[in-house]
Amino acid sequence: MSGKLTTHVLDTAAGRPAAGVRIEVFRLAGESRDRLTAVETNADGRCDAPLLAGADFAAGTYELVFHAGDYFRGAGSDLPSPAFLDVVPIRFGIAEPGQHYHVPLLISPYGYSTYRGS
């Protein structure tokens, strides 16, 4: 079984999927932070394909960077300057790359939560 990394972004302030959120994926190793890909969420707040899969999905430390401020500004939210939450990084470890790691983000202009989903 080949593992994969997926995400889903929900706008909890509006009660709907967050379409058009830019997400960057980084692999970290020591002082190195290498960007692997950048994607944007679809109308369902998901990505059209796994963020990482197969041979690209290895054990290690990763970071998803969600550009939430751009999303909220684009949705017409009246954000202060600077925004309380603009860029939201979530750093996590992959210990078993044969499994599915789902890292969703529930976000509003003033708070967020995440967890390891399925």
N, CA, C and O atoms as CSV, one atom per row, in Angstrom:
chain,resi,resn,atom,element,x,y,z
A,1,MET,N,N,0.842,-1.191,0.000
A,1,MET,CA,C,0.000,0.000,0.000
A,1,MET,C,C,0.882,1.248,0.000
A,1,MET,O,O,1.816,1.366,0.793
A,2,SER,N,N,0.575,2.150,-0.880
A,2,SER,CA,C,1.342,3.388,-0.966
A,2,SER,C,C,0.613,4.483,-0.207
A,2,SER,O,O,-0.599,4.641,-0.349
A,3,GLY,N,N,1.345,5.237,0.597
A,3,GLY,CA,C,0.750,6.297,1.390
A,3,GLY,C,C,0.559,7.564,0.586
A,3,GLY,O,O,1.026,7.696,-0.545
A,4,LYS,N,N,-0.149,8.497,1.217
A,4,LYS,CA,C,-0.366,9.782,0.562
A,4,LYS,C,C,-0.679,10.835,1.612
A,4,LYS,O,O,-1.029,10.525,2.751
A,5,LEU,N,N,-0.544,12.088,1.195
A,5,LEU,CA,C,-0.850,13.241,2.030
A,5,LEU,C,C,-1.954,14.036,1.353
A,5,LEU,O,O,-1.842,14.399,0.182
A,6,THR,N,N,-3.033,14.308,2.105
A,6,THR,CA,C,-4.142,15.099,1.587
A,6,THR,C,C,-4.523,16.173,2.607
A,6,THR,O,O,-4.090,16.137,3.758
A,7,THR,N,N,-5.333,17.117,2.165
A,7,THR,CA,C,-5.832,18.167,3.055
A,7,THR,C,C,-7.229,18.571,2.617
A,7,THR,O,O,-7.703,18.176,1.552
A,8,HIS,N,N,-7.873,19.359,3.451
A,8,HIS,CA,C,-9.217,19.880,3.212
A,8,HIS,C,C,-9.299,21.158,4.030
A,8,HIS,O,O,-8.927,21.152,5.204
A,9,VAL,N,N,-9.770,22.246,3.452
A,9,VAL,CA,C,-9.855,23.517,4.172
A,9,VAL,C,C,-11.320,23.933,4.265
A,9,VAL,O,O,-12.025,24.023,3.260
A,10,LEU,N,N,-11.757,24.184,5.497
A,10,LEU,CA,C,-13.125,24.635,5.743
A,10,LEU,C,C,-13.101,26.027,6.355
A,10,LEU,O,O,-12.357,26.284,7.301
A,11,ASP,N,N,-13.913,26.920,5.815
A,11,ASP,CA,C,-14.070,28.278,6.325
A,11,ASP,C,C,-15.156,28.209,7.406
A,11,ASP,O,O,-16.347,28.199,7.096
A,12,THR,N,N,-14.739,28.162,8.669
A,12,THR,CA,C,-15.711,27.999,9.752
A,12,THR,C,C,-16.494,29.279,10.020
A,12,THR,O,O,-17.573,29.222,10.609
A,13,ALA,N,N,-15.980,30.425,9.604
A,13,ALA,CA,C,-16.723,31.674,9.774
A,13,ALA,C,C,-17.919,31.730,8.829
A,13,ALA,O,O,-18.978,32.245,9.190
A,14,ALA,N,N,-17.750,31.201,7.626
A,14,ALA,CA,C,-18.819,31.218,6.627
A,14,ALA,C,C,-19.593,29.906,6.580
A,14,ALA,O,O,-20.662,29.840,5.972
A,15,GLY,N,N,-19.064,28.861,7.217
A,15,GLY,CA,C,-19.736,27.565,7.209
A,15,GLY,C,C,-19.727,26.885,5.860
A,15,GLY,O,O,-20.728,26.301,5.445
A,16,ARG,N,N,-18.587,26.958,5.166
A,16,ARG,CA,C,-18.493,26.333,3.839
A,16,ARG,C,C,-17.050,25.948,3.531
A,16,ARG,O,O,-16.126,26.380,4.221
A,17,PRO,N,N,-16.857,25.128,2.483
A,17,PRO,CA,C,-15.488,24.822,2.054
A,17,PRO,C,C,-14.778,26.098,1.620
A,17,PRO,O,O,-15.406,27.028,1.115
A,18,ALA,N,N,-13.476,26.133,1.821
A,18,ALA,CA,C,-12.665,27.294,1.447
A,18,ALA,C,C,-12.039,27.036,0.079
A,18,ALA,O,O,-11.006,26.374,-0.026
A,19,ALA,N,N,-12.665,27.557,-0.951
A,19,ALA,CA,C,-12.172,27.389,-2.318
A,19,ALA,C,C,-11.134,28.458,-2.626
A,19,ALA,O,O,-11.301,29.619,-2.254
A,20,GLY,N,N,-10.068,28.065,-3.302
A,20,GLY,CA,C,-9.061,29.020,-3.744
A,20,GLY,C,C,-7.985,29.332,-2.727
A,20,GLY,O,O,-7.315,30.359,-2.842
A,21,VAL,N,N,-7.798,28.474,-1.731
A,21,VAL,CA,C,-6.720,28.679,-0.756
A,21,VAL,C,C,-5.424,28.134,-1.340
A,21,VAL,O,O,-5.357,26.968,-1.729
A,22,ARG,N,N,-4.403,28.968,-1.402
A,22,ARG,CA,C,-3.089,28.520,-1.881
A,22,ARG,C,C,-2.378,27.802,-0.744
A,22,ARG,O,O,-2.346,28.284,0.388
A,23,ILE,N,N,-1.811,26.648,-1.060
A,23,ILE,CA,C,-1.110,25.812,-0.078
A,23,ILE,C,C,0.251,25.449,-0.654
A,23,ILE,O,O,0.358,25.015,-1.800
A,24,GLU,N,N,1.289,25.633,0.158
A,24,GLU,CA,C,2.628,25.199,-0.215
A,24,GLU,C,C,3.006,24.021,0.676
A,24,GLU,O,O,2.651,23.976,1.853
A,25,VAL,N,N,3.733,23.068,0.094
A,25,VAL,CA,C,4.177,21.879,0.825
A,25,VAL,C,C,5.697,21.889,0.875
A,25,VAL,O,O,6.368,21.994,-0.152
A,26,PHE,N,N,6.233,21.778,2.100
A,26,PHE,CA,C,7.678,21.783,2.308
A,26,PHE,C,C,8.110,20.513,3.025
A,26,PHE,O,O,7.371,19.975,3.849
A,27,ARG,N,N,9.315,20.034,2.708
A,27,ARG,CA,C,9.967,18.962,3.464
A,27,ARG,C,C,11.108,19.622,4.223
A,27,ARG,O,O,11.872,20.402,3.653
A,28,LEU,N,N,11.223,19.306,5.517
A,28,LEU,CA,C,12.261,19.884,6.356
A,28,LEU,C,C,13.272,18.819,6.731
A,28,LEU,O,O,12.911,17.681,7.033
A,29,ALA,N,N,14.534,19.193,6.710
A,29,ALA,CA,C,15.619,18.299,7.116
A,29,ALA,C,C,16.734,19.168,7.682
A,29,ALA,O,O,17.423,19.864,6.936
A,30,GLY,N,N,16.913,19.129,8.989
A,30,GLY,CA,C,17.906,19.994,9.621
A,30,GLY,C,C,17.524,21.449,9.396
A,30,GLY,O,O,16.413,21.862,9.729
A,31,GLU,N,N,18.435,22.217,8.838
A,31,GLU,CA,C,18.169,23.624,8.545
A,31,GLU,C,C,17.551,23.818,7.158
A,31,GLU,O,O,17.210,24.939,6.781
A,32,SER,N,N,17.409,22.739,6.410
A,32,SER,CA,C,16.887,22.814,5.049
A,32,SER,C,C,15.359,22.790,5.048
A,32,SER,O,O,14.742,22.022,5.787
A,33,ARG,N,N,14.757,23.632,4.219
A,33,ARG,CA,C,13.298,23.700,4.047
A,33,ARG,C,C,13.043,23.761,2.552
A,33,ARG,O,O,13.131,24.830,1.947
A,34,ASP,N,N,12.724,22.609,1.949
A,34,ASP,CA,C,12.582,22.501,0.505
A,34,ASP,C,C,11.119,22.478,0.100
A,34,ASP,O,O,10.350,21.633,0.559
A,35,ARG,N,N,10.736,23.417,-0.768
A,35,ARG,CA,C,9.358,23.437,-1.263
A,35,ARG,C,C,9.186,22.339,-2.297
A,35,ARG,O,O,9.934,22.261,-3.271
A,36,LEU,N,N,8.185,21.488,-2.072
A,36,LEU,CA,C,7.936,20.367,-2.961
A,36,LEU,C,C,6.870,20.680,-3.996
A,36,LEU,O,O,6.970,20.250,-5.146
A,37,THR,N,N,5.849,21.427,-3.594
A,37,THR,CA,C,4.759,21.743,-4.508
A,37,THR,C,C,3.941,22.894,-3.955
A,37,THR,O,O,4.060,23.262,-2.787
A,38,ALA,N,N,3.118,23.448,-4.809
A,38,ALA,CA,C,2.136,24.457,-4.411
A,38,ALA,C,C,0.846,24.150,-5.167
A,38,ALA,O,O,0.868,23.855,-6.362
A,39,VAL,N,N,-0.265,24.223,-4.459
A,39,VAL,CA,C,-1.564,23.903,-5.044
A,39,VAL,C,C,-2.593,24.920,-4.559
A,39,VAL,O,O,-2.292,25.784,-3.735
A,40,GLU,N,N,-3.801,24.802,-5.080
A,40,GLU,CA,C,-4.912,25.641,-4.645
A,40,GLU,C,C,-6.133,24.745,-4.457
A,40,GLU,O,O,-6.364,23.824,-5.241
A,41,THR,N,N,-6.910,25.022,-3.415
A,41,THR,CA,C,-8.096,24.202,-3.151
A,41,THR,C,C,-9.171,24.446,-4.204
A,41,THR,O,O,-9.290,25.538,-4.761
A,42,ASN,N,N,-9.949,23.398,-4.458
A,42,ASN,CA,C,-11.043,23.477,-5.423
A,42,ASN,C,C,-12.328,23.954,-4.731
A,42,ASN,O,O,-12.282,24.384,-3.578
A,43,ALA,N,N,-13.452,23.884,-5.411
A,43,ALA,CA,C,-14.727,24.378,-4.879
A,43,ALA,C,C,-15.166,23.650,-3.616
A,43,ALA,O,O,-15.939,24.189,-2.824
A,44,ASP,N,N,-14.673,22.419,-3.425
A,44,ASP,CA,C,-15.015,21.643,-2.228
A,44,ASP,C,C,-13.999,21.853,-1.102
A,44,ASP,O,O,-14.087,21.192,-0.067
A,45,GLY,N,N,-13.028,22.767,-1.287
A,45,GLY,CA,C,-12.009,23.013,-0.273
A,45,GLY,C,C,-10.933,21.943,-0.238
A,45,GLY,O,O,-10.127,21.899,0.691
A,46,ARG,N,N,-10.916,21.090,-1.235
A,46,ARG,CA,C,-9.935,20.000,-1.322
A,46,ARG,C,C,-9.006,20.250,-2.498
A,46,ARG,O,O,-9.209,21.179,-3.280
A,47,CYS,N,N,-7.997,19.421,-2.614
A,47,CYS,CA,C,-7.089,19.484,-3.761
A,47,CYS,C,C,-7.477,18.371,-4.725
A,47,CYS,O,O,-7.957,17.318,-4.307
A,48,ASP,N,N,-7.270,18.606,-5.998
A,48,ASP,CA,C,-7.689,17.636,-7.014
A,48,ASP,C,C,-6.891,16.338,-6.980
A,48,ASP,O,O,-7.344,15.319,-7.501
A,49,ALA,N,N,-5.722,16.365,-6.379
A,49,ALA,CA,C,-4.867,15.174,-6.269
A,49,ALA,C,C,-4.172,15.228,-4.913
A,49,ALA,O,O,-4.121,16.288,-4.290
A,50,PRO,N,N,-3.634,14.093,-4.444
A,50,PRO,CA,C,-2.874,14.136,-3.187
A,50,PRO,C,C,-1.735,15.151,-3.273
A,50,PRO,O,O,-1.158,15.369,-4.338
A,51,LEU,N,N,-1.428,15.756,-2.147
A,51,LEU,CA,C,-0.306,16.692,-2.089
A,51,LEU,C,C,1.006,15.962,-2.327
A,51,LEU,O,O,1.892,16.469,-3.016
A,52,LEU,N,N,1.124,14.782,-1.760
A,52,LEU,CA,C,2.278,13.898,-1.971
A,52,LEU,C,C,1.767,12.470,-2.013
A,52,LEU,O,O,0.794,12.133,-1.337
A,53,ALA,N,N,2.417,11.637,-2.800
A,53,ALA,CA,C,2.035,10.226,-2.893
A,53,ALA,C,C,3.213,9.420,-3.428
A,53,ALA,O,O,4.161,9.968,-3.992
A,54,GLY,N,N,3.128,8.122,-3.239
A,54,GLY,CA,C,4.130,7.217,-3.796
A,54,GLY,C,C,5.526,7.492,-3.279
A,54,GLY,O,O,5.719,7.726,-2.086
A,55,ALA,N,N,6.496,7.464,-4.172
A,55,ALA,CA,C,7.900,7.638,-3.802
A,55,ALA,C,C,8.195,9.027,-3.233
A,55,ALA,O,O,9.162,9.199,-2.491
A,56,ASP,N,N,7.360,10.024,-3.579
A,56,ASP,CA,C,7.560,11.380,-3.058
A,56,ASP,C,C,7.139,11.509,-1.596
A,56,ASP,O,O,7.467,12.495,-0.935
A,57,PHE,N,N,6.415,10.518,-1.098
A,57,PHE,CA,C,5.881,10.560,0.262
A,57,PHE,C,C,6.746,9.672,1.156
A,57,PHE,O,O,6.548,8.459,1.224
A,58,ALA,N,N,7.695,10.287,1.833
A,58,ALA,CA,C,8.671,9.559,2.651
A,58,ALA,C,C,8.553,9.991,4.110
A,58,ALA,O,O,7.976,11.033,4.420
A,59,ALA,N,N,9.108,9.174,4.993
A,59,ALA,CA,C,9.151,9.543,6.408
A,59,ALA,C,C,9.934,10.837,6.563
A,59,ALA,O,O,10.905,11.076,5.845
A,60,GLY,N,N,9.505,11.670,7.506
A,60,GLY,CA,C,10.209,12.919,7.741
A,60,GLY,C,C,9.295,13.981,8.297
A,60,GLY,O,O,8.156,13.712,8.678
A,61,THR,N,N,9.814,15.193,8.338
A,61,THR,CA,C,9.069,16.335,8.849
A,61,THR,C,C,8.632,17.205,7.678
A,61,THR,O,O,9.417,17.499,6.776
A,62,TYR,N,N,7.380,17.606,7.708
A,62,TYR,CA,C,6.786,18.374,6.622
A,62,TYR,C,C,6.105,19.618,7.182
A,62,TYR,O,O,5.860,19.732,8.383
A,63,GLU,N,N,5.813,20.537,6.285
A,63,GLU,CA,C,5.077,21.734,6.658
A,63,GLU,C,C,4.112,22.081,5.536
A,63,GLU,O,O,4.502,22.163,4.371
A,64,LEU,N,N,2.858,22.284,5.893
A,64,LEU,CA,C,1.869,22.829,4.975
A,64,LEU,C,C,1.722,24.298,5.326
A,64,LEU,O,O,1.550,24.640,6.496
A,65,VAL,N,N,1.788,25.163,4.339
A,65,VAL,CA,C,1.645,26.594,4.554
A,65,VAL,C,C,0.382,27.045,3.820
A,65,VAL,O,O,0.319,27.025,2.591
A,66,PHE,N,N,-0.608,27.447,4.593
A,66,PHE,CA,C,-1.905,27.867,4.064
A,66,PHE,C,C,-1.937,29.396,3.999
A,66,PHE,O,O,-1.687,30.063,5.003
A,67,HIS,N,N,-2.238,29.944,2.841
A,67,HIS,CA,C,-2.295,31.397,2.653
A,67,HIS,C,C,-3.730,31.872,2.921
A,67,HIS,O,O,-4.474,32.227,2.007
A,68,ALA,N,N,-4.082,31.865,4.199
A,68,ALA,CA,C,-5.442,32.146,4.643
A,68,ALA,C,C,-5.826,33.609,4.458
A,68,ALA,O,O,-6.958,33.902,4.072
A,69,GLY,N,N,-4.912,34.524,4.724
A,69,GLY,CA,C,-5.219,35.942,4.572
A,69,GLY,C,C,-5.632,36.288,3.150
A,69,GLY,O,O,-6.592,37.029,2.939
A,70,ASP,N,N,-4.909,35.753,2.176
A,70,ASP,CA,C,-5.273,35.988,0.775
A,70,ASP,C,C,-6.669,35.455,0.489
A,70,ASP,O,O,-7.454,36.095,-0.211
A,71,TYR,N,N,-6.977,34.277,1.035
A,71,TYR,CA,C,-8.310,33.689,0.849
A,71,TYR,C,C,-9.384,34.608,1.437
A,71,TYR,O,O,-10.361,34.923,0.759
A,72,PHE,N,N,-9.214,35.039,2.688
A,72,PHE,CA,C,-10.227,35.871,3.332
A,72,PHE,C,C,-10.376,37.231,2.649
A,72,PHE,O,O,-11.493,37.726,2.497
A,73,ARG,N,N,-9.263,37.837,2.237
A,73,ARG,CA,C,-9.354,39.103,1.517
A,73,ARG,C,C,-10.107,38.911,0.198
A,73,ARG,O,O,-10.928,39.747,-0.179
A,74,GLY,N,N,-9.825,37.817,-0.496
A,74,GLY,CA,C,-10.507,37.520,-1.754
A,74,GLY,C,C,-11.986,37.233,-1.572
A,74,GLY,O,O,-12.783,37.443,-2.486
A,75,ALA,N,N,-12.355,36.749,-0.382
A,75,ALA,CA,C,-13.756,36.454,-0.082
A,75,ALA,C,C,-14.492,37.691,0.428
A,75,ALA,O,O,-15.680,37.626,0.743
A,76,GLY,N,N,-13.775,38.827,0.509
A,76,GLY,CA,C,-14.417,40.061,0.922
A,76,GLY,C,C,-14.414,40.329,2.413
A,76,GLY,O,O,-15.105,41.237,2.876
A,77,SER,N,N,-13.646,39.553,3.180
A,77,SER,CA,C,-13.566,39.788,4.622
A,77,SER,C,C,-12.843,41.099,4.897
A,77,SER,O,O,-11.866,41.432,4.225
A,78,ASP,N,N,-13.326,41.835,5.883
A,78,ASP,CA,C,-12.699,43.097,6.291
A,78,ASP,C,C,-11.659,42.766,7.354
A,78,ASP,O,O,-11.973,42.736,8.544
A,79,LEU,N,N,-10.431,42.519,6.933
A,79,LEU,CA,C,-9.360,42.142,7.844
A,79,LEU,C,C,-8.588,43.371,8.294
A,79,LEU,O,O,-8.434,44.326,7.533
A,80,PRO,N,N,-8.098,43.348,9.545
A,80,PRO,CA,C,-7.231,44.446,9.977
A,80,PRO,C,C,-5.883,44.346,9.265
A,80,PRO,O,O,-5.574,43.333,8.638
A,81,SER,N,N,-5.100,45.390,9.367
A,81,SER,CA,C,-3.768,45.362,8.773
A,81,SER,C,C,-2.728,45.590,9.863
A,81,SER,O,O,-2.691,46.672,10.448
A,82,PRO,N,N,-1.896,44.621,10.148
A,82,PRO,CA,C,-1.837,43.309,9.511
A,82,PRO,C,C,-2.956,42.392,10.008
A,82,PRO,O,O,-3.501,42.586,11.094
A,83,ALA,N,N,-3.283,41.393,9.191
A,83,ALA,CA,C,-4.302,40.411,9.573
A,83,ALA,C,C,-3.809,39.592,10.760
A,83,ALA,O,O,-2.618,39.307,10.880
A,84,PHE,N,N,-4.735,39.219,11.630
A,84,PHE,CA,C,-4.370,38.380,12.772
A,84,PHE,C,C,-3.789,37.054,12.281
A,84,PHE,O,O,-2.731,36.635,12.753
A,85,LEU,N,N,-4.454,36.396,11.353
A,85,LEU,CA,C,-3.940,35.177,10.712
A,85,LEU,C,C,-3.798,35.461,9.229
A,85,LEU,O,O,-4.787,35.720,8.544
A,86,ASP,N,N,-2.579,35.413,8.737
A,86,ASP,CA,C,-2.340,35.660,7.327
A,86,ASP,C,C,-1.821,34.382,6.680
A,86,ASP,O,O,-2.469,33.825,5.793
A,87,VAL,N,N,-0.675,33.924,7.111
A,87,VAL,CA,C,-0.085,32.684,6.627
A,87,VAL,C,C,-0.056,31.711,7.804
A,87,VAL,O,O,0.491,32.019,8.864
A,88,VAL,N,N,-0.651,30.534,7.605
A,88,VAL,CA,C,-0.763,29.552,8.683
A,88,VAL,C,C,0.094,28.335,8.344
A,88,VAL,O,O,-0.257,27.563,7.452
A,89,PRO,N,N,1.218,28.155,9.050
A,89,PRO,CA,C,2.046,26.966,8.827
A,89,PRO,C,C,1.648,25.854,9.791
A,89,PRO,O,O,1.414,26.100,10.975
A,90,ILE,N,N,1.573,24.640,9.279
A,90,ILE,CA,C,1.326,23.475,10.125
A,90,ILE,C,C,2.468,22.497,9.889
A,90,ILE,O,O,2.621,21.958,8.792
A,91,ARG,N,N,3.260,22.274,10.919
A,91,ARG,CA,C,4.421,21.385,10.840
A,91,ARG,C,C,4.058,20.066,11.506
A,91,ARG,O,O,3.493,20.050,12.600
A,92,PHE,N,N,4.385,18.958,10.843
A,92,PHE,CA,C,4.011,17.643,11.358
A,92,PHE,C,C,5.003,16.604,10.854
A,92,PHE,O,O,5.761,16.848,9.915
A,93,GLY,N,N,4.982,15.453,11.490
A,93,GLY,CA,C,5.879,14.367,11.116
A,93,GLY,C,C,5.143,13.210,10.476
A,93,GLY,O,O,4.011,12.891,10.841
A,94,ILE,N,N,5.804,12.586,9.516
A,94,ILE,CA,C,5.319,11.367,8.874
A,94,ILE,C,C,6.218,10.240,9.346
A,94,ILE,O,O,7.391,10.175,8.977
A,95,ALA,N,N,5.668,9.355,10.161
A,95,ALA,CA,C,6.435,8.225,10.673
A,95,ALA,C,C,6.192,6.960,9.854
A,95,ALA,O,O,7.064,6.095,9.766
A,96,GLU,N,N,5.010,6.856,9.258
A,96,GLU,CA,C,4.640,5.647,8.512
A,96,GLU,C,C,4.165,6.040,7.113
A,96,GLU,O,O,2.968,6.222,6.895
A,97,PRO,N,N,5.091,6.172,6.169
A,97,PRO,CA,C,4.732,6.664,4.842
A,97,PRO,C,C,3.857,5.724,4.020
A,97,PRO,O,O,3.431,6.091,2.924
A,98,GLY,N,N,3.581,4.541,4.513
A,98,GLY,CA,C,2.663,3.643,3.823
A,98,GLY,C,C,1.207,3.955,4.145
A,98,GLY,O,O,0.303,3.347,3.572
A,99,GLN,N,N,0.973,4.889,5.051
A,99,GLN,CA,C,-0.392,5.226,5.474
A,99,GLN,C,C,-0.876,6.515,4.814
A,99,GLN,O,O,-0.107,7.261,4.208
A,100,HIS,N,N,-2.168,6.742,4.955
A,100,HIS,CA,C,-2.786,7.987,4.479
A,100,HIS,C,C,-2.749,8.999,5.620
A,100,HIS,O,O,-3.280,8.745,6.701
A,101,TYR,N,N,-2.127,10.132,5.376
A,101,TYR,CA,C,-2.104,11.240,6.325
A,101,TYR,C,C,-2.989,12.348,5.753
A,101,TYR,O,O,-2.700,12.897,4.690
A,102,HIS,N,N,-4.054,12.665,6.459
A,102,HIS,CA,C,-4.970,13.733,6.053
A,102,HIS,C,C,-4.849,14.837,7.090
A,102,HIS,O,O,-5.101,14.605,8.273
A,103,VAL,N,N,-4.467,16.032,6.662
A,103,VAL,CA,C,-4.233,17.158,7.568
A,103,VAL,C,C,-5.182,18.290,7.176
A,103,VAL,O,O,-4.817,19.156,6.381
A,104,PRO,N,N,-6.400,18.290,7.730
A,104,PRO,CA,C,-7.362,19.338,7.393
A,104,PRO,C,C,-7.115,20.616,8.188
A,104,PRO,O,O,-6.467,20.601,9.234
A,105,LEU,N,N,-7.644,21.712,7.672
A,105,LEU,CA,C,-7.557,23.000,8.352
A,105,LEU,C,C,-8.962,23.584,8.434
A,105,LEU,O,O,-9.639,23.748,7.419
A,106,LEU,N,N,-9.389,23.894,9.648
A,106,LEU,CA,C,-10.635,24.611,9.885
A,106,LEU,C,C,-10.218,26.014,10.284
A,106,LEU,O,O,-9.499,26.195,11.266
A,107,ILE,N,N,-10.666,27.012,9.526
A,107,ILE,CA,C,-10.108,28.355,9.693
A,107,ILE,C,C,-11.183,29.438,9.691
A,107,ILE,O,O,-12.205,29.335,9.013
A,108,SER,N,N,-10.914,30.471,10.471
A,108,SER,CA,C,-11.667,31.721,10.446
A,108,SER,C,C,-10.615,32.830,10.509
A,108,SER,O,O,-9.435,32.527,10.688
A,109,PRO,N,N,-10.995,34.093,10.371
A,109,PRO,CA,C,-9.984,35.150,10.438
A,109,PRO,C,C,-9.259,35.240,11.781
A,109,PRO,O,O,-8.202,35.864,11.868
A,110,TYR,N,N,-9.816,34.621,12.835
A,110,TYR,CA,C,-9.220,34.777,14.166
A,110,TYR,C,C,-8.913,33.458,14.881
A,110,TYR,O,O,-8.611,33.467,16.075
A,111,GLY,N,N,-8.983,32.352,14.189
A,111,GLY,CA,C,-8.638,31.092,14.822
A,111,GLY,C,C,-8.615,29.952,13.820
A,111,GLY,O,O,-9.197,30.037,12.739
A,112,TYR,N,N,-7.929,28.880,14.204
A,112,TYR,CA,C,-7.895,27.699,13.348
A,112,TYR,C,C,-7.650,26.463,14.201
A,112,TYR,O,O,-7.190,26.552,15.339
A,113,SER,N,N,-7.967,25.307,13.625
A,113,SER,CA,C,-7.635,24.038,14.253
A,113,SER,C,C,-7.303,23.039,13.170
A,113,SER,O,O,-7.688,23.197,12.011
A,114,THR,N,N,-6.586,22.015,13.565
A,114,THR,CA,C,-6.199,20.955,12.655
A,114,THR,C,C,-6.114,19.655,13.441
A,114,THR,O,O,-6.157,19.670,14.672
A,115,TYR,N,N,-5.997,18.556,12.755
A,115,TYR,CA,C,-5.889,17.241,13.384
A,115,TYR,C,C,-5.439,16.260,12.300
A,115,TYR,O,O,-5.416,16.596,11.116
A,116,ARG,N,N,-5.089,15.067,12.712
A,116,ARG,CA,C,-4.800,14.027,11.711
A,116,ARG,C,C,-6.088,13.285,11.436
A,116,ARG,O,O,-6.591,12.547,12.283
A,117,GLY,N,N,-6.610,13.486,10.258
A,117,GLY,CA,C,-7.843,12.843,9.850
A,117,GLY,C,C,-7.572,11.565,9.085
A,117,GLY,O,O,-6.452,11.054,9.066
A,118,SER,N,N,-8.602,11.070,8.466
A,118,SER,CA,C,-8.473,9.824,7.692
A,118,SER,C,C,-8.969,10.018,6.270
A,118,SER,O,O,-8.939,9.082,5.472
